[in-house]
Amino acid sequence: MKIVIICIFGIESVVVKELLALGYSSPRVSNGRVSIEGDLTDVARCNLWLRTAERIYIETGSFRATDFDMLFDGIFSIDWKALLPADAEIPVRSSSIDSKLFSTRDCQSITKKAIVEKLKKSYGINRIEENGKTFQIEVFIHNDIVSVCLDTTGTGLHKRGYRTLNVEAPLKETIASALLQISYWKPGRVLMDPFCGSGTFIIEAAMIAGNIAPGINRVFSFESWTGENEIISGRLKEEAREKEKQVKEILLFGSDISKDNIEIAKKHAMQAGVSGSSEFVVSDFKNIQKRGEYGIMIANPPYGLRLSDKSEIISLYKNLGTKMKEFDTWSKYILTDDDGFEKNSGCRASKKRKIYNGTIRCTYYQFFGPQPGKC
Ligand SMILES: C[S@@+](CC[C@H](N)C(=O)[O-])C[C@H]1O[C@@H](n2cnc3c(N)ncnc32)[C@H](O)[C@@H]1O
């Protein structure tokens, strides 16, 4: 079957890298989605191990539709009895881009009607009670091509379970992991986040270093569909626990000016099972010191979203530039919405990449340091 992996636009290549590392040889990529062929064990593996995916779907059908009759017929032609029990609860979501069928509300109700009619016919019953397990259906329409999918994930994959308290403007776990995987950081190298907030970068890095599966403490919706699914997922989780590594040396450091945020970061690290490999302290970024040479600095400093913040942010970015120059042998990675960050910080990026942080269009500024021994 076709497994469709949805991710944030711009990080498809990181999802592909993760899939290759898991042993999937030929992932296919389009905007914000990557697909592979596989079975329920692969569905379980992707949910459990992909750090940068938002959601994992099973595609149940794909066809062209430019009017509601074509949509109904396409949905009706799918063998829903093989996928859903007679009492399934069937909520439907839909989205449409550049297509003749643009009313998502109408698409949802026609999809639902077609599934219900098909189930009634296939099971030989007059009514679908919808008082059983939940099977979330998602209909994606792009350029008049309909992709009908079953959501196997439930709550989005960025919810690993360790973040229980909120700070202002936290970074999504999936984005933090993608930015780390794009950077030169790898386990065994020092990493510092001087604006760590709730600790996302440091905790995600610690989970990578400890080979902790991002979904290890989660339940995915497909697990509730059948006892067999639960067994498959349970077995993979057990195997994942056996593959975890003990990291003895602390190389991952977060700091923040807010005492409350540092308390939250420590709590989250504990809940993620990585408090032994990470350290969080209260500090103004201006006071941080290099920990050795050739480390990695990564940060998501405050953004100047309100006009009133602008001058404050420009001054903060200027001071950050001074600090970055002090970390001369380090590679530095900054995510901000500021198009003028290079000018404001006085540091010229080696590479830039556009990333959406929620609805905010940001740039990931990458400043490569010298290779060890070539300084
Ligand atoms: C956008 S938030 C970072 C969110 C973080 N990446 C997370 O996932 O939770 C920016 C952080 O910078 C911190 N901050 C602001 N000014 C600072 C300063 N002068 N020194 C250190 N941290 C500062 C704030 O307290 C806030 O936690």
The ligand as a Gaussian input file, in Angstrom:
#p B3LYP/6-31G(d) Opt

LIG

0 1
 C       11.475000      32.570000      20.272000
 S       11.850000      32.174000      21.929000
 C       12.752000      30.670000      21.783000
 C       11.848000      29.497000      21.857000
 C       12.571000      28.177000      21.927000
 N       13.275000      27.867000      20.688000
 C       11.589000      27.048000      22.254000
 O       11.403000      26.147000      21.440000
 O       10.940000      27.116000      23.297000
 C       13.118000      33.313000      22.341000
 C       13.697000      33.153000      23.736000
 O       14.737000      34.117000      23.892000
 C       14.792000      34.456000      25.267000
 N       15.553000      35.733000      25.400000
 C       15.151000      36.998000      25.116000
 N       16.165000      37.860000      25.352000
 C       17.227000      37.138000      25.782000
 C       18.553000      37.462000      26.183000
 N       18.976000      38.708000      26.206000
 N       19.383000      36.452000      26.541000
 C       18.943000      35.162000      26.548000
 N       17.680000      34.810000      26.206000
 C       16.835000      35.778000      25.821000
 C       13.330000      34.526000      25.684000
 O       13.199000      34.382000      27.089000
 C       12.722000      33.383000      24.880000
 O       12.670000      32.210000      25.652000

